[in-house]
Amino acid sequence: MEPQRIWQDEYLVNWYEADLTGQAKLSSICNYLQESAWRHANHLGFGFQDAQARNEVWVIIGLMLKVLRYPGWGETIKVETWPKGIDRLFAFRDFRMMDKDGLVIGAATSSWMILDITTRRPRPVEIVRDMLHLATRQDILDKNPPHLQPPHQPEKLYSRNVRFSELDFNGHVNNTRYIDWCMDAFPAEWHRVHKVDTLTINYLSEVRGTDTIALLSDSSSKDGIRLQGIRESDEKAIFRARLEM
């Protein structure tokens, strides 16, 4: 079968993937993107099982998502994705989200790393080298996911224990749950009025089922709402996010 340089999937926005406004949750959209990323990587020969055979695992470390229009419950959307190449320890992948008529309603860029399963240390992304000729140098956004700085004036919003339903089969919290934690920082009425049109998130550390996470905000931020999740036991930063409306 001829390798597909640009991969396309269709997704139906199910009832349980929508929020109280009847539109897809931000985390649901990110789940669509990552599902297509895994499918394309598997198709090209450097997916989950290919990495596992090398005692490696893929981890997403950065995402920037711009939503032009949120799809509604019952709507079918298309997701296109393609790898852009590598730079030292990083691999990059872009996404385009379209409605049934082909109109672009969202775009995203992401950065990934390969970790040694045993040591959890980064490894060179050699697993993709043989397929680099299939990389598509098409930048959907004007930059890769930026590095976000720690909050200058952190204020604690809430803390929560990790719950069973948030764990994947590796025993870690699925990274899209971090986005739900950010959305939980605001009351329902806030969500009726505000919609995030740009999400930037840095994934800094894994979270396990025994952890308690505190969510901090940065009251000094002038470029959107800045949030940071920390593990309370050692105050280690788990993720940083910026929400722009």
C-alpha positions as a printed Julia matrix, in Angstrom:
245×3 Matrix{Float64}:
   0.0    0.0    0.0
   1.29   3.42  -0.94
   2.23   5.44   2.18
  -0.07   8.43   2.69
   1.86  11.65   3.25
  -1.28  13.42   4.52
  -3.72  11.34   6.59
  -7.44  12.03   6.87
 -10.07  10.78   9.33
 -13.7   11.64   9.95
 -15.16  12.07  13.44
 -18.73  12.41  14.64
 -19.16  14.74  17.59
 -20.99  12.5   20.03
 -23.28  13.66  22.82
 -20.69  12.84  25.51
 -18.03  14.83  23.65
 -20.0   18.08  23.74
 -20.29  20.62  26.55
 -23.25  22.53  27.93
 -23.29  24.81  24.86
 -23.82  21.82  22.56
 -20.4   22.19  20.97
 -17.39  19.87  21.09
 -15.28  20.25  24.19
 -11.74  21.5   23.69
 -10.45  18.19  25.05
 -12.64  16.27  22.58
 -11.08  18.14  19.67
  -7.6   17.35  21.02
  -8.59  13.68  21.3
  -9.55  13.69  17.61
  -6.2   15.19  16.66
  -4.17  12.73  18.69
  -6.17   9.74  17.48
  -5.38  10.73  13.9
  -1.72  11.28  14.83
  -1.5    7.72  16.22
  -3.25   6.24  13.2
  -0.97   8.0   10.76
   2.17   7.1   12.72
   1.09   3.44  12.75
   0.44   3.61   9.01
   3.94   4.98   8.4
   5.65   2.44  10.65
   6.63   4.49  13.68
   3.49   4.25  15.81
   2.85   2.99  19.33
   3.62  -0.68  18.74
   6.67   0.12  16.6
   8.06   2.29  19.38
   7.2   -0.27  22.06
   9.22  -2.91  20.18
  12.24  -0.6   20.63
  11.45  -0.11  24.35
  10.34   3.42  23.53
   7.19   5.47  23.86
   5.95   8.6   22.12
   4.95  11.55  24.33
   3.45  14.84  23.25
   5.26  17.8   24.77
   3.62  20.79  23.13
   0.43  21.75  21.34
  -0.92  24.97  19.86
  -4.51  24.76  18.65
  -6.5   27.52  16.96
 -10.25  26.98  16.69
 -12.09  29.1   14.12
 -15.43  27.41  14.81
 -16.37  24.72  17.31
 -18.24  21.81  15.73
 -21.59  20.98  17.25
 -23.11  17.8   18.61
 -24.03  15.46  15.75
 -21.7   17.18  13.29
 -19.14  15.19  11.3
 -15.72  16.76  10.86
 -12.57  15.84   8.99
  -9.07  15.88  10.46
  -5.98  15.97   8.25
  -2.51  15.46   9.72
   1.07  15.18   8.49
   4.56  14.92  10.03
   6.79  17.95   9.33
  10.16  16.48  10.27
  12.54  16.37  13.22
  14.96  18.67  15.01
  17.37  16.98  17.44
  15.15  15.28  20.06
  11.89  16.66  18.71
   9.42  15.56  16.04
   6.73  17.88  14.69
   3.25  17.22  13.35
   0.52  19.55  12.06
  -3.27  19.23  11.79
  -6.14  20.75   9.87
  -9.78  20.43  10.97
 -12.56  20.9    8.42
 -16.33  20.7    8.25
 -18.24  18.41   5.87
 -17.95  21.0    3.1
 -14.17  21.25   3.4
 -14.15  24.62   5.15
 -11.27  24.9    7.61
 -12.57  25.35  11.16
  -9.35  24.71  13.1
  -5.6   24.17  12.85
  -2.93  22.88  15.19
   0.78  22.18  15.46
   2.4   19.79  17.91
   5.81  18.65  19.15
   6.71  15.16  20.35
   9.56  13.24  21.96
  10.59   9.6   22.27
  11.28   8.31  25.79
  13.04   5.15  26.9
  10.3    3.12  28.6
  12.61   1.9   31.37
  14.55   5.07  32.21
  11.93   7.62  31.03
  14.84   9.54  29.5
  14.63  11.14  26.02
  16.05   9.28  23.06
  16.86  10.53  19.55
  13.86  10.14  17.26
  15.63   7.62  15.05
  12.41   5.65  14.66
  11.16   8.17  12.07
  14.4    8.68  10.13
  13.65   6.11   7.44
  10.34   7.84   6.71
  11.57  11.46   6.68
  11.23  11.59   2.91
   7.46  11.47   3.5
   7.46  14.53   5.76
   5.34  17.38   4.42
   6.9   20.82   4.87
   3.57  22.55   5.18
   3.28  24.79   8.23
  -0.36  25.18   9.21
   0.57  27.83  11.81
   3.4   30.36  11.71
   5.4   28.74  14.53
   5.82  25.56  16.52
   4.3   25.32  20.02
   6.14  27.96  22.1
   7.72  27.37  25.5
   5.59  28.94  28.22
   7.19  30.59  31.24
   6.23  29.79  34.86
   3.64  32.13  36.41
   5.09  35.31  37.92
   2.31  35.84  40.45
   0.7   32.41  40.96
  -2.7   32.13  42.61
  -4.08  28.74  43.57
  -7.47  28.03  42.03
  -8.12  24.53  43.33
  -6.52  21.15  44.01
  -7.8   17.71  43.1
  -6.86  14.07  43.46
  -6.3   12.08  40.29
  -9.25   9.77  39.66
  -9.42   6.28  38.18
 -11.4    7.45  35.12
  -8.53   9.76  34.15
  -5.9    7.02  33.84
  -4.86   5.32  30.59
  -3.6    1.74  30.28
  -0.08   2.89  31.2
  -1.39   4.08  34.56
  -0.81   7.74  33.63
  -3.31  10.55  33.24
  -4.27  11.06  29.61
  -2.85  14.42  28.54
  -6.18  15.73  27.27
  -7.44  15.54  30.84
  -5.08  18.42  31.65
  -7.19  20.5   29.28
 -10.35  19.49  31.15
  -8.66  20.56  34.39
  -8.04  23.98  32.84
 -11.67  24.25  31.74
 -12.81  23.25  35.25
 -11.13  26.39  36.58
 -14.11  28.43  35.35
 -17.81  28.24  36.28
 -20.48  27.11  33.85
 -21.73  30.63  33.18
 -18.23  31.71  32.15
 -18.25  28.99  29.49
 -21.6   30.19  28.16
 -19.99  33.55  27.38
 -16.37  32.69  26.56
 -14.84  30.35  24.01
 -11.14  29.62  23.83
  -9.98  30.32  20.28
  -6.29  29.54  20.9
  -4.92  26.91  23.28
  -1.2   26.57  23.92
  -0.05  23.86  26.31
   3.34  22.48  27.38
   3.36  18.96  28.82
   6.16  18.8   31.39
   5.69  15.65  33.45
   3.6   12.52  33.75
   0.86  12.21  36.37
  -0.05   8.98  38.15
  -3.08   7.82  40.06
  -1.69   8.62  43.5
  -0.97  12.29  42.72
  -2.78  15.39  43.93
  -2.66  18.27  41.46
  -3.01  21.98  42.2
  -4.02  24.39  39.47
  -2.46  27.86  39.56
  -3.29  30.98  37.58
  -1.09  33.96  36.75
  -2.84  37.22  37.59
  -0.02  39.23  35.99
  -0.55  37.77  32.51
  -1.36  40.28  29.77
  -1.62  37.81  26.87
  -4.49  35.55  27.78
  -5.16  33.35  30.8
  -2.06  31.49  31.96
  -2.44  28.33  34.02
  -0.03  25.86  35.55
  -0.61  22.45  37.1
   1.75  21.3   39.83
   2.05  18.05  41.78
   1.5   19.0   45.41
   3.82  16.34  46.86
   6.95  17.83  45.3
   5.62  21.07  43.72
   6.85  19.91  40.32
   5.26  21.58  37.32
   3.12  19.13  35.37
   1.91  21.41  32.58
   1.6   25.06  31.6
  -1.2   26.41  29.45
  -2.29  29.68  27.88
  -5.9   30.31  26.89
  -6.74  33.1   24.47
 -10.26  34.25  23.68
